[in-house]
Amino acid sequence: MRFDLRAGRLLLAAGINLLYQLAQSIKRCGATDGIAVDVHGRGSGNAEALAEVQRGVDLDPVSWHSFHAEGFIYYFSHQYDQALSLILRVRALDINPPDWSFLLGDVYAEKGKYSEAIAEFLKSGNGPDSLGHLGNAYARAGQAAEALKTIAQLQQHVQANGVGRYEIALVYAGLGRKQEAFKWLDEAYDAHDPGLLYLKIDPCLDPLRSDPHFENLMRRVGLSK
């Protein structure tokens, strides 16, 4: 069984709005071979996505949708300094900005600024996406007890609405507990969890990429090269 990745391939074609909506309603934007960003942030699709977003900025320079999408593309491309610079620059503009907490937390976490990341994730709500990244940041900051608390909350989401398996894997990846991380990724696969669309480029999963189990999962999902 392979995932239907047509939705992912629409990201580039649909441009700014889908990038933003997926980032907010599912997780963070852009994780399929439709954008073709590899695990090191390279790939021609990434440049095309940035160009598409930049065209949106040129057409509407006061639209925060464009800037938000651009920030997520930088994040998934492992270009964290560029993402942070963009966020700080746009915050200073006289426009009606979105809530940058989730993206800013992601960027701070990948820059090793875990206290700042945790503070931002705590502002971004109690949805599975925020909890998964909060737990990952707690884990990487050495706060294992707090990370495990987010897993308990995520398990409640799984029981209530079936969403959260992918995010539990993110927390276990941060804790360095690879066996548990893969267990939950496998469960996410069985449940058709939409989070797996980010498998190829999610920086939180970088510690797992060298494991053969990860490549096997990529192949099963349909994201293997």
N, C-alpha and C positions, 0 to 999 in steps of 0.2 A: 504493500500500500504506500502510495506517495501522496504527499500533500499537494493540494491544488494551489500552485503559486501564482496563478493569474492575478490575484489581488495584489501581490507584491510587485508584479511587473507593471501594474497600473500606477505605481507610485511616481515614477518619473514622468509618465505621460500626463497624469492628472496634475502633477506639480505641487504647488504650495499647499493647497487646501487639504489634499489627502495626507501629505507629510505631517501637517499640523494635527489633523484629526486622529491619525493613527498614533501619533506621539501622545496625545491626551487620552484617547479612549481605550487603547489597547496597552501601549507601553511607551515606547519611544520609536521614532520613525525609521523606516527604510531597510529592514533586514531581509532582503532576498537577493537572489541573483539577478533580479530586475534592475537593481542599482549596481550590482556587481562590484561592491567594495569587498576586498579580501580581508583577511584577519589582520593584516598590517596596514590597512587603510589605503591600499592602492587599488587602481582599477579605473578604466576609462569611464565607466558609468558614474563614478563619483564626481569626476570633473563635469560631466554632463548635468548631473543633478545640481551642482553648485552654479553652473551657468544658467540653468533654468530658474533657479531661485533668484539669481542676480538680475535676470530679466524682469522678474516680478518686482524687485526693489526699484529698478529703473522706471517701471511703469507706475508704481505707486510707492514713492519713497517714504511715505508716512505710515505704511501698512506694517503692523507688527507681525502679521502672519509670515511675511517674507523673511524677516529677520529671525523669527523663531525657528522656521524650517532650516535656515542657513546654520544656525547654532547647533541643531541636532546633527546635521550632516558633518560639521566639523568634529563633533563629539564622536560619532561613529567612525570617523576617519582617523581617530587617535590624534587629532590636531587640537589638543586641549588649550594651548595658549591662545590660538586663534579664536576658539569658542569663548573663552573667558573675556578676551579683548572685545569681541562683538557684544557680549552681554553688557559689559560695563559701558560701552559706547552708546548702545541703544537706550540703556536706562537713563542716560543724560539727555536724550532727545525729547522734544516736546510732542510726544505721541502718547496714545493710550496703550500702554504696554500690557502684555500678558503676565501671568504669574510665572516668573522665571525660576521658582524655587527648585522644581524637579531637575531641570537641565543644569542649573547652577550646582546643585548637590552632586550630580553625575560628574561634572567637570572637576569640582573640588576633590572628590574621591579619587579620581584618576591622577590628580596632581599630588596625592598623598596628604591632603589637608582634611583629615577625617573629622575633626571637630567642626569645621565649617560645613562640611558635607552633611553631617548629622543634623546640624541646626537647620539647614535648608530643607532636608527631607521631612523634618518634623513639621514644617510649615505647609507641606504639599499634600496633606490629607492622609486618610487611612485606607485608601484603596490598595489592591494587591501590588500595583506597580510601585507606589511609594514605599510600602512596607518591605517589599523585596529588596529595594535599593538601600533603604534604611538599614535593614538587617545585614546586608553585605558590607555597608560602611562600618557598622558596629563591629562586625567580625574582623575586618581588616585593621580596625583600631585596637584590637585586643580585648574588646568588651563582649566576650562570648556569652555571658549571661543575658545581656540585652539582646544580642542577636537571636538567641534561642526563644526569647519572648516574642519576637516578630514571627518566628516560625509557627508558634502556637496561634497567633492571630491569623496568619495565612491559612492554616489548616481549617480555621473557622470559615474563611471565605470559600475554601474548597468544598466544605460540607454544605454551605448555604447556596452557592451558585456555580460551583464547579470550576472556578477560576482561582489560580494561585499556585498551581504545581510548579510552573516554570520559575516563579519568584522564590519558592522554597529552595529550588536548586541553586539559585543565585546566592542565597544565604549560606548554604552548605559549601559552595565553592569558595566563598570568602573565609569560611572557617577552616578550609583546607581538608575537609572531609569529603574526598572525591567519591567514595563509594555511595554515600548518601545523596550526593549531588546527581550522580548518574541515575540512581534509583528514581529520583523525582523527575529527571529529564525523560526517562523512559515512560514514566506514568503520564507526563505531559504529552508525549507522543501518542500514547494509547487513547488519551482523552481529546486529541486534536486541539490541544491548547494553542491559541494564536500566538502566545509568546515565542514559540519555536521559530516563527518567522524572523526572529532576531538572532538566531543561533549563530549565524555566520559572522556577525560583526559586533555582537555585544561584548564590550570590554570586560564586563564582570565575569565572563566565562573564559577569559584568556588562560587562567591557570589549568584549565582542563584540555586545552587544544592538542597537547602533545600525546594524550592518551589515545590508544587505538579505538577505545569505546566511543570517543568523540567523533572520530572520522566515520565510524560505522553509523552513528546516529545522523550525522550530516548526510550520508548517502541515503539512509532510509527516509529522511525528510525531503530529499531531492535537492540539497544545496551543495553536494560534493562537486568538486571540480571534475 
